[in-house]
Amino acid sequence: MFNILGKRYLFFLVSAIIIIPGLIILAIYGLNFSIDFTGGSLLELKFDSGVLPPVSDVTTLFQDELDVTGVQVQTSADDVLIIRTPEISEETRAQVIDTMQKQFGSNITMLRFESVGGVVSQEVASRAALAVAIAALGVILYITFAFRGIEHSFRYGLCAIAAMLHDILVMISITAIAGKFLGWQFDTLFLTAFLTVIGFSVQDKIVVFDRIRENSGIYRKLEFEKLANHSIVQTLQRSINTQLMTSEFLLLALALLGGVTLREFSIILLIGLFMGTYSSIFIAAPILVIWENKEWRNWFGQKKTTTA
């Protein structure tokens, strides 16, 4: 049998190595929010010539010719540019297209023009946070009720939420690092990925905890750590195979072939779903074992014994 729980502190260390650098960057620089949250305008332009100008030239044009700063430009196809700017008017938008046509010598078709206000963006973020809080409370109540036949059933719900927060911290950490060094922006697609990962994450943890609950009635005399480890091993193949076959391969293909627009979303969702499975095995159950064994009593006691 694999002794997964025997290496639980090693798994905690791996998670800390991923999370802490991102949180440091987050504390110093913050998240690189898109106009979905800061407010601004999005302009999608198609170049009929099929030849896109360099991104640096487009940025310079906005800054020098139009006096618009904070512009972010990316390509979504061979002849399409997606331009994100602070909020601009219809007149400025028309001036942008006219100036670009003259400077880059190509007829330009506007595919999309959207403006988002900061108030709307804050409302979306606050409602998402409220949804997460309600979902977390619902998970705790559901697991406590479903596992009411075993001792300390509420611990299972709290451990599931703790592991879910671990997944969210990993995603935020990676988003902060990628935003600083790769220019990734936290937009509504990222928020969608976060909410999706929360759902999948809790589902995986309930599967593992449910097997622990079933085995608690079968192996009554087995110590809890061995029982939990046996339950994890029993669900290991199911968790890995289901995740790989239903999600990871599809998202990997989407990240590689889905184009620039969906690439960041696919990658962060790919990482988040992987971490959801990882935390179900290597974080949630180990936290439950530590709680059941009250191991925090011995974290500093060993040093005192050695000194004496």
Secondary structure in CASP SS format (residue, H / E / C, confidence):
PFRMAT SS
TARGET T0000
AUTHOR 0000-0000-0000
METHOD secondary structure of the structure
MODEL  1
M C 1.00
F C 1.00
N C 1.00
I C 1.00
L H 1.00
G H 1.00
K H 1.00
R H 1.00
Y H 1.00
L H 1.00
F H 1.00
F H 1.00
L H 1.00
V H 1.00
S H 1.00
A H 1.00
I H 1.00
I H 1.00
I H 1.00
I H 1.00
P H 1.00
G H 1.00
L H 1.00
I H 1.00
I H 1.00
L H 1.00
A H 1.00
I H 1.00
Y H 1.00
G C 1.00
L C 1.00
N C 1.00
F E 1.00
S C 1.00
I H 1.00
D H 1.00
F H 1.00
T H 1.00
G C 1.00
G E 1.00
S E 1.00
L E 1.00
L E 1.00
E E 1.00
L E 1.00
K E 1.00
F E 1.00
D C 1.00
S C 1.00
G C 1.00
V C 1.00
L C 1.00
P C 1.00
P C 1.00
V H 1.00
S H 1.00
D H 1.00
V H 1.00
T H 1.00
T H 1.00
L H 1.00
F H 1.00
Q H 1.00
D H 1.00
E C 1.00
L C 1.00
D C 1.00
V C 1.00
T C 1.00
G C 1.00
V C 1.00
Q E 1.00
V E 1.00
Q E 1.00
T E 1.00
S E 1.00
A E 1.00
D C 1.00
D C 1.00
V E 1.00
L E 1.00
I E 1.00
I E 1.00
R E 1.00
T E 1.00
P C 1.00
E C 1.00
I C 1.00
S C 1.00
E H 1.00
E H 1.00
T H 1.00
R H 1.00
A H 1.00
Q H 1.00
V H 1.00
I H 1.00
D H 1.00
T H 1.00
M H 1.00
Q H 1.00
K H 1.00
Q H 1.00
F H 1.00
G C 1.00
S C 1.00
N C 1.00
I E 1.00
T E 1.00
M E 1.00
L E 1.00
R E 1.00
F E 1.00
E E 1.00
S E 1.00
V E 1.00
G C 1.00
G H 1.00
V H 1.00
V H 1.00
S H 1.00
Q H 1.00
E H 1.00
V H 1.00
A H 1.00
S H 1.00
R H 1.00
A H 1.00
A H 1.00
L H 1.00
A H 1.00
V H 1.00
A H 1.00
I H 1.00
A H 1.00
A H 1.00
L H 1.00
G H 1.00
V H 1.00
I H 1.00
L H 1.00
Y H 1.00
I H 1.00
T H 1.00
F H 1.00
A H 1.00
F C 1.00
R C 1.00
G C 1.00
I C 1.00
E C 1.00
H C 1.00
S H 1.00
F H 1.00
R H 1.00
Y H 1.00
G H 1.00
L H 1.00
C H 1.00
A H 1.00
I H 1.00
A H 1.00
A H 1.00
M H 1.00
L H 1.00
H H 1.00
D H 1.00
I H 1.00
L H 1.00
V H 1.00
M H 1.00
I H 1.00
S H 1.00
I H 1.00
T H 1.00
A H 1.00
I H 1.00
A H 1.00
G H 1.00
K H 1.00
F H 1.00
L C 1.00
G C 1.00
W C 1.00
Q C 1.00
F E 1.00
D C 1.00
T H 1.00
L H 1.00
F H 1.00
L H 1.00
T H 1.00
A H 1.00
F H 1.00
L H 1.00
T H 1.00
V H 1.00
I H 1.00
G H 1.00
F H 1.00
S H 1.00
V H 1.00
Q H 1.00
D H 1.00
K H 1.00
I H 1.00
V H 1.00
V H 1.00
F H 1.00
D H 1.00
R H 1.00
I H 1.00
R H 1.00
E H 1.00
N H 1.00
S H 1.00
G H 1.00
I H 1.00
Y C 1.00
R C 1.00
K C 1.00
L C 1.00
E C 1.00
F H 1.00
E H 1.00
K H 1.00
L H 1.00
A H 1.00
N H 1.00
H H 1.00
S H 1.00
I H 1.00
V H 1.00
Q H 1.00
T H 1.00
L H 1.00
Q H 1.00
R H 1.00
S H 1.00
I H 1.00
N H 1.00
T H 1.00
Q H 1.00
L H 1.00
M H 1.00
T H 1.00
S H 1.00
E H 1.00
F H 1.00
L H 1.00
L H 1.00
L H 1.00
A H 1.00
L H 1.00
A H 1.00
L H 1.00
L H 1.00
G C 1.00
G C 1.00
V H 1.00
T H 1.00
L H 1.00
R H 1.00
E H 1.00
F H 1.00
S H 1.00
I H 1.00
I H 1.00
L H 1.00
L H 1.00
I H 1.00
G H 1.00
L H 1.00
F H 1.00
M H 1.00
G H 1.00
T H 1.00
Y H 1.00
S H 1.00
S H 1.00
I H 1.00
F H 1.00
I H 1.00
A H 1.00
A H 1.00
P H 1.00
I H 1.00
L H 1.00
V H 1.00
I H 1.00
W H 1.00
E H 1.00
N H 1.00
K C 1.00
E H 1.00
W H 1.00
R H 1.00
N H 1.00
W C 1.00
F C 1.00
G H 1.00
Q H 1.00
K H 1.00
K H 1.00
T H 1.00
T H 1.00
T H 1.00
A C 1.00
END
